[in-house]
Amino acid sequence: MKNIKNISIAIALVIFSSLSSQVAIGKQQVDGNSTVLDFDNAAGNTKGLILPAISGFPTGSLVNGTFIFDITDNKVKVYENDVWKSLSDAGNSGAIAANNSVEVGNGVVVGNSSSSADGVLVLESSDKAMVLPKIAAPHINVKNPYPGMMCYDTASKTLAVFDGSVWNYWK
């Protein structure tokens, strides 16, 4: 049943991306005109965005703003100005479930008809942004965070990333 839901979401993202439209996840519509991907941020939300967990760095066309959870050193990282920067201390990847499936295709592009970036989910827009899931005090309210989870902490007004051991906060 979970696979059917994931396949349905992927199909919906493909359809929406081909229309170069905005995408809302967990709600009926996107808030505002400046958002390409928007999540349900109702009070009490405890669900964040899970980054891909990979060994080493991705291959292909890398663009600034690429995020990963690197299981070689258990850190959340962002690609910026041709350099990988750590957003967390070394955490723990023990909870990560291995994905041994063969990847097919170039992923899903949202906000444009195509992209030169290589990723499982690529957000392309010159005038729209992604709004992260919003969670108040994730270190208290998310009972079982997954390594690589990312959200916006509404209590501290910071970017929060979970490295498998602790939450790391960025202003």
N, C-alpha and C positions, 0 to 999 in steps of 0.2 A: 504494500500500500504506500509506503514511504517513497519507493522508486517511482510509482505512478505520479505522486505529487511533485517530485523533483523533475521528472520528464515534462509534466505539464507546465511547470514554472519555466523550464528551459525553452519549451516551444513558445510560450507567451513572450519571453524575452526576445527570441528570434523574430517573431512577428512584429513586436513593438519596435525593435531596432531597425527593421527594414522600412518602417514608416518614419524613421527619424523622430520618434516621439519621446515623450517623457514616460517614465515607468514608476508606478507606485507598488510597493510590496507590503502586503498586510493591511491595505486600506484601499478605498475606492478610487481616490484621485490624488495627484501630486499637489502639494501646497505651493502656490505661486507659479510664476512663469520662468523662474531662473534655476529650476532644478531638473536635472536629467534623470536622477534616481533618488527616490524618496522612500523612507521606511515608516511603518506605523510607530509613532512615538507617543502613544497614549500613556497616561500616568501609570506607573507600575511596570513599565516595560523592562524586561530583563534579558532581551535577546539582542545580540550584537552581530556584527559582520565578522565572519571567520575567514582569515587569510589563507591562501594556499600554503601548505606545509611541504617544502621541497628540500632536497639535499643539495646544497651549493646554490649557485645562481642560475636563473633561467637563461635559456639560449634564445636566440632570435633578436628581433628589434626591441631594444630596451628604451623606454621613455621615462622622463622624469615623472615622479609620482607613482612608480610601480612599488607595491607593497608585497612582502612575503614573510613567512615564518620559516627561517633557515634552521633545519633540524641538525645541521652539522655542528652548530654552536648554540642552538636553542635560543636564538634572538629574533625579535621582530625587526625587519629592516625596510628601509625605503631607498629607492634609487633616485639620486639627486645630483645633477651636474656631473654625470659620468662616474659617480662614486656611490657605493652602497654604504649607507649610514645606519648604525644601530639605533633603534628606538627603545631598546630594553636591555637590561642586564641578561646574563645567561640564565635561562629558565630551565624548563623540564619538558621534554617532548614525549614522555612516557605514555601520556593519554591519547596520543595521536593514532588514529586508526589508519593502517596502511591502505593506500589505494593502488592496487596492482593492475588496474584496467588500462588498456591501450587507449591513448588519446587519439581522437579523430577530428580533423577540421582545425580551424583557427580560433575557436571560441565564439563568443557572442559580442557583437558591437552594439552599443546603445547610444543613440544621439546622432548617429551619422550612418550613411549607407555602407561605409567601409573604414578601415584603419590600417596604417602601416605597423601599428604596435601588435605584438604577439602576446596574447593573454587569454585566459579562460573567460574573463569578463572585462571588456574594454569600454570605458565611457569616453566618448569623443564629442566635444562640443566647444565652440569658441565663446559661448555666452551663457552656459548653464553649468551648475556644479552638482556634486553628490552631497546629500545631507546624510550624515552618519546616523545610525540608530542612537537615540538619546536615552541614557540610563542615569538615574540619580544614584550616586555613590556605588558604582559597580562592585567595588571590593566588599561591600556589605550585602548588596541585594542580588548579585548573581551567585547562586549557590554552587553551581558546577561549571565554571568557565572553562572553555576549551583553548588550548594553546593557539595563539594567533588571533584571538578575539579582539575586535576593535569597536569602540563606541565613543560617543561624546558624553562626558560626565557633566550632567547639569548642575550638580552640587558644587563642584570645584571649577566648573567652566574650563575644562581641559580635555585634550585627546587622551583616551585611556586605552592602553594595549596590554593584553595578558600574555606573559611569556611562558606560561605553563607552571610557574611557581608563584609569581606576584604580579600585581597590577603596576604598570608604569604610566606616569602622567606627564603630559607635555603641554605647555602653554604656548 
